[in-house]
Amino acid sequence: MLFSGLGDIEEAQKTLSIGVGALAGSTIMLLTVPWALCIFAGKVDFSGPEEMPNYKGSPKLRDTSTFGALTTTGVALTPEIHHGAKMMMLTTLPYFLIQVPALFLTGDREEVSAGEHYWALAGFIMCTCFFIYYLYTQVKMSNDTAHKLRRMAIIKDSLKKGAVSLSGALSEQVKYMERESLKRGGLSSGCALSDEGSQLIPSTSGSGNDGCSPCKNVSKMLKGILGEAFRGYDTDGNGTLSKKEFSLFLTDFHETITPDYLDSVFSQFDRDGNNTIDFDEFISACYVIIKAADDPADHPEINPPSGSELAHPVADRIFHDEGEDEEEEDLPEDLANLTPEQQQSAIKRRAFFMLFMGTALVLLFSDPMVEVLSEVAERIDVPPFYVSFILAPLASNASEVIASQYYAAKKTRKTITVALTALEGAASMNNTFCLAIFMALIFFRGLAWQYTAETISIILVQLIMGVWCLRDKMSSFTAIIVFSIFPLSVLFVALLEYLGLD
């Protein structure tokens, strides 16, 4: 992209279309072809009343030969993927900024460049700010996730070993998160028993819909820790727990409560009266019990745990390695015998060396690649943009394509998240770092941004994919539509140019 705008100014204006083609092709290709292939490689069966991806199935994927399987298989779109989609859509704003003058300016290169001069500077600054913000959010998310996983691992390990009860393991964490939520102006919820001790009523401090639901952060934490427990005790796989299953869960996690209190909690959350509770109701019921156990003087119906052994084998299995979320990392043999500190130092040295070598290769081959693509376009009598749009991504984004397929094929929630967020991240990098290069070329070299059709195509594809990624799942049928967007985007650009847009 940088080399496409260097050299003689008039020649650079012509070859700049190769760089723009590489930018558009890279962004659109990553969000369509490899994205769809990731869905096909990582798809699992949908199950449960809400038809969500089932990463605990055995096998995870059954019959795929029928047309109906296209709508009953797919992948989960996790909160990390949602965040990546929002970041990707946010970072399209610099395109709108440079496109404002490009829509109205006409004339030769010098006239258009003069009109876009300070718009390009504003675009460069915006791209740079977004780039720094993107890096900051990635580091912050990585650190937050690492801390969260460590806390959750300790809690799960304690529960698995039977060292503490459910309320004993989670009470302090719940109180801490509620205090933090209040400091940030968030809302805290809670429940209390009536004076007779037979019916749950909202507490005066509660602020949820019924006063018996945890705040958002606490709910998210409980779902992360108890999600596997819910699925483990849902023996018939219908997405709900009966009173017997719920009672068994409490017994296995050392919550010894009276039958009357069990009936009170269960009936409070069995709102439709079908003698079952769904996952959200299960989380609220656990929250009520955790909060009540924290105040034993007011809740004698909750007795201290009487033993440290697990009462049912399900309780031991549900936390076993968390098959869909945990992946064993492959450690190079030369690092295996080093201390953690030495391993980190060696990994950082190796990473910087590979970055240096990769940068050197890019500098070595970029200029010849621009000349080759220009020559190919000239010989087949096709505009350079289209040649670059199709061919450049094959060379510049091969690593993302291969890595995403590798991770997606593992068919776990964690690896599909890694695969798809990597593709979203590459699009965000194109919107920030790569677009900043073009803004710099326009401002410092006096080149003109005359790519309205291409810009519309880039923005439109990212907005479509961004909105789709905000859902909870993506089916195999949707993946076929996503795959078709790549060739359709080429036709769309050609149509806009035919209609008179530059």
N, C-alpha and C positions, 0 to 999 in steps of 0.2 A: 504494500500500500504506500509506503514512504517512497520507494524507488519509482513508483508510477508517476510521481509528481516532480521528479528531479530532471536535470538536463536542460536543454534549450526550452525556453518558455512556451513557444508555440507547439513544439513537439510534446512537451509535458502536459499541455492542455488536452492533447489527443490521447496520450497514454493514461491520463488520469481516469478515464472511463474503465480501464482495466482494473485499477485499484478499487473503484466504486463497485465494479462487477464482483470482485473478490469479496468485498465487504458484504454486499447484498447476498451473494451466493452462499457465503460462509454462514451468515446469520440465518437465512431461510432454510438452507439445507440442514443445519444442525437441529433446527426446531421441527423438522418434518421427517426426512428419511431415517436418520438414526433414531429419532424419537419413536417413530412407528415400529422400527425394528426392535427397540428396547421393550415396547409393549408386548410384541409377539414373543420375544425371548423370555421375558419375565412374567408372563401372564399365569394366573392361577384361577381356580374355579371361584365363582361367587357363591355364597351360601348365607343362610340366615334370613330372617324376615326382611331385612333391609338390602339383601343381595350385595354384601360387601365381600371383597377378596378374602379368601380363607387360606392363610399361610400356615395353618396347622393341619391341613388335610393330608391324608395319606392314601393315594398319591395327591399331590397338590393340583395336578391337572389330569383330568380324565379324558373322555372322548372329545376330540377337536375336529372330527371329520364332518360334522353336520353344520349347516348354516346357522342353526340356533346357538351354537357354541360361540359365535362372534359376539353375542349380547350377554352371554352368561360366563364369560371369562374376561380377565383384564388385570389391572394392577391398582394398588392403593396410591392415592396422592396425599402425601403426608404434609404436616405443617411446614416442614422445611421446603418442600416443593412449592407450597403456597407462597412462602416468603420469597423464594427465587422468582416466582411469576410476578409478584408485585414489584420487586426490584427491577426486573426486566422491563416492565411497562413504564415504570418511573423514569428509567434512563433513556427512553425514546424522546424525551422533551427536547434535547438539543437538535434533533431533526426538525421539529416544528420551528425552532428558532431560526435556523439557517434557511428554511423553506419560505419564511415570510417574504424576504426580498426576492428570492428566486422566482416566486410566482408572478411578480409584477415587473421585473427588470427584463428588458430586451436590448438587443444590440450586439456588438462584438465583445470579445473577451475583456478588453480593457474597461468598457463601460459597465458591464455586469460586475466585474471584479471590484471596481470602485464603489458601486452601490452596496456590495456585500461585505466590504472591508471590515467595518466595525461590528457588523452582525457576526462575522466569522470570529472576531476576537471574543465577543460575548459567548459564542458557542464553545470556543476553546476553553474559556474559564469554567463554563458550566460542565463541560465534559470532564475537566480535571477535578472539579469538586465532587462530581458524582463518582469518579474513579476512586478518589480517596475515601469517600463515604462507603463505597462498595467494599473496599479492602477492610475498613474498620468494622463493618457489620459482619464480615466473614470471620475475622479474628474473634470478635465478641461472641458470636454464635458458637464458635469452636470451643472457647473457654467455658461458656455457660453450659454447653452440652456435656463437656468433660466433667465439670463439677456436679452436674445433675446426675450423670451416670454413676459417678463414684458414690454419691449419697444413696441413690436407689439400690446400688449393688450391696451396700452395707446393710440396708434395711431388709432387702430380699434374703440375704445370707442369714441374717438373724432369724427371720421367719422360717426359712427352710430348715435351720438347725433346731427349731423349737426353743430357742433361747429366750424368746419374749413372746408376749401375746400380740394380737393385732393392734390393740390400743396402746400397749406398751411400746411398740416399735414406731408408731406413727403419731402419737399424741403431741410430743414436743415439736415435731416437724410441722404439724398442722397449726399449732399455736404460733410458731415462728412466722409461718407464711401469712397467717391472718394479721399479725402485728405489722408485717411489712406492707400488706395490702392497705391497712388503715393509714399507715404513714404516707402512702402514695395517693391517699384520697379514695382508695377502693372501698368496697363494701364487704362487710363480714356477715355471715349468717350463722344461725344457731337454733337449737331446739331446747325445749324444756318439757318436763312431764307435768301433767296436771296434779293438783294436790292429792287426788286419789291415787295417783301413780298408774293409772290405767290407760291414759290417752295422751298422745304427743300433741303439744300445742306450740305455736311459734313463740320464741322468746322475744322480749321487748327490744333486744339489740339486733334481732334478725332483720335482714333486709332483702332476702330472696323473695321469690314468689310466694313461698309458703313458710318462710323462716326456717326451714329444715334442710336447706340445700347449701353445700359449701360454696365459697366464693370461687371465681373462675380458676385462679391459680391452684388452690387446694384441690379442686375437682380434677384439674389436669394431672396433678401429682398423684392423686389416688388412682386415677385411671391407668397411669403408667405403671404403677406398682401392682394393682389388683386386676388388671385386664386379663392376664394369664390365669389368675385364680378363677375368675368368672367363667372363662371358657373351659377350664379344667373341671369345674363342678356342674357345668351345663351338659349333663351326660347325654341328653337326647339331641343336643345341637340345635335347639329351636330359638336360641338367643334370649332365653329367659330362665330364671331359677324358680323352682317350686319352694314352698316353705321347708320341705324336707331337705332339699339341696342346700338352701340357705342355712338351715340349722347345722347341717354337716360341716359346711364351710366354717361357721363360727366355732364349732367344737374342735376342728382340726387346727384352728389358729388360736386356741386357748382362751376363747371368750366364753366363759361359763355364765350364762344368763338364765333367769327364770323363764319358764314356759309362758307366763302371762306377759312378760316384757317382750319376748320374742313375738308373740301374737300382736302386741301393740305396735311394734316397729314394722312388722310385715304388713299389717292391715293399713297402716298409715301411708305406705308407699305403693300398695296394691290398689291404685286409684280406680282401675276399671273393674275391680272385683273378680278377676279371673283366676285368683289364687297363684299368680306368678308375678315376678318383678323383672323388668328389663335391666339393661346395663346401667343406665343413668339412675334408675331407682335403687339399684343395688349399691351404687357409689354413695348416694344420699343416705341410705340406711346404715352403711358402714360408718359414715361421717357422724351420724347421730350416736351410734354406739361408742365410737372413739371419744366424742365429746362427753358423753355421760360417764364413761369409765374414768375420766379425768377428775370427776368429782364424786368419789365413792360414798361420801357422807350423805349426799342427797339422792344417791341411786344405789341403795343396798341390793336391788334386784340384779346387779352385775357383780358377780363374785370374782375374787382373784383367781388366776389360772392355777390349776391343781397339779399340773405335770409338765414335763419338758419334752415328752416324746410325741411325735406326730400320730394322730389317731387314725389317719387314713392315708394310703399310699398316694392318692391323688395330690395331696398337699406337698409331697416331696417331688412329684414329677413336674408340677407346673412351673417351677423355677429352675428346672434342669437345663442349663445352658441357653435357655430362651431361643429355641431353634430358629425362629424367623427373624430375630433381631441381632443375634451375636454371630460374628464371623471371626474365625481364628486367623490371625494375621500371620503371613509367611515372613519369617525373619531370616535374612541372609546368614549363611553359615559362618561367615567371617565376623559377624556381629553377635552371634549367639553367646559367646563366652565373656563378653564385655559387661561391665557394670552399666546400669541404666544411664548414668551421666556420660560414660564413654560412648554408649550407643547413640545418644542424642547428638553428641559432638560429631561422631562419624557420619551420621545421617545428614546433618547440616552441611558438612564439608562435601559430601557426595552430591547433595542437591544443588549446591552452588556451582560445583564443577559441571554438572550436567546442564544447568541453566547457561553457563558460560559457553559451553560447547554448542548448545542449541542456538544461541544468539549468533555465534560465529558462523554456523552453517546457514542461518537465515541471511546474514549479510553477504555471504559468498554466493548464494544462489538466487537471491531476490531479483537483482538486475537482469541476469540472463533469463529468468522466468518471464519477466515483463516483455522482453524482446521476443521470446518464443511465442507467447500468447498473441502478441501484435502480429507476428508473421503468420501464425495460423489463421487469425481473423482475416488478414489480407488475402491469403491464398484461397480460402473458401468463400470469400466475399460475404462475410457476416460481420456485423458490428462487433468491435472488441468486447463490449460489455457482455454480450451473450456467451462468448467463448470463455471469458473469465468467470462468469456466473456459474457455469457448469464445471469447468475444469479446475479452477483454482482451489475450491474447497476440498477436492480430492487430495491435494497435496498439503494444504495448510491445516486441515482439521482431521487428518487421518488418525492422530493419536486419540482425540476425543471420541471418535467413532468406535475405534477398537476397544478402548477402555470401557465405554458405556455398555457395549455388547457383552463384555466379559463380566461385568458386575450384574447386569440384568439377568443373565442366564442362571444365576444362583437362586433366583426365585424367592427372595426374602424381602421383607418390608424395608430393611436397612439398605440392602444393595440396590433395590430399584430407586430408593431415594438418592443414593450416591450417583447412580447413572443419570437420572433425569436432572438433578440439580447441577451436575457438571455441564450438561448441555445448556441449561438456563444461564449458568455462570459464564459460559463462552459467549452467549448472546449479549449479556450485560457488559462483558469486556469489549465486544465489538462496538457497543453503544457509547462506551466511555473512552477507553484508551485508543482504539483504532479510529473512531470518529474524530478524536482530538487531533490525530495526525492530519486528517484532511482539513480540519479547521485551521491548523497551523500553516498548511501549504497555501490555503486560500489567502490568509492574512499576510504571511511573510513573503510569498512568491508572487502574489497578484494573480492567482488562478481563479477561475469562475466555477461556482457550483451550479450546474445546469442539468440536474438529474431529478426532476420532479416526479417522473413516472417511477423511477427506481426507489425514491424516498417513500412514496405512497405505498409501494409494495412491501418495503421493509417494515414500515410502521403497522400496516394492516395485518400482516402475518403475526407479528409479535403481540398485537392486541388480541387477535383471535386465540392464539395459543395461551396467552396470559389468562384470559377469561376461562378457558377450558380447564386450565390447571388449578383453578380455585375450587374445583369440585373435590369430592372425597374419593373418586375413583375414575378410571378411564378404561372403557371396554375395548375389546379387540376390533369391534366394528368402527369405533371412533378412530382407532389407529389407522384403518384403511383410508378414512377421510383425511387424516393428518398426512399420510404418505402422498396423497394426490395433490396436496397443496403446493408441493415443490414444482411439478410441471405446470400446474395452473398459474402459479405466480409468474413464470416466464411468459406465458400467453397473456397474462394480465398487463405486464409491462409493455409487451408488443402492442396490445390494444390501445393503451393510453398514448403511446407514441404515435400510433396511427391516427388517433383523434386529435393530435396536435401538441401534446405536452412534450417538453424536452426531456 
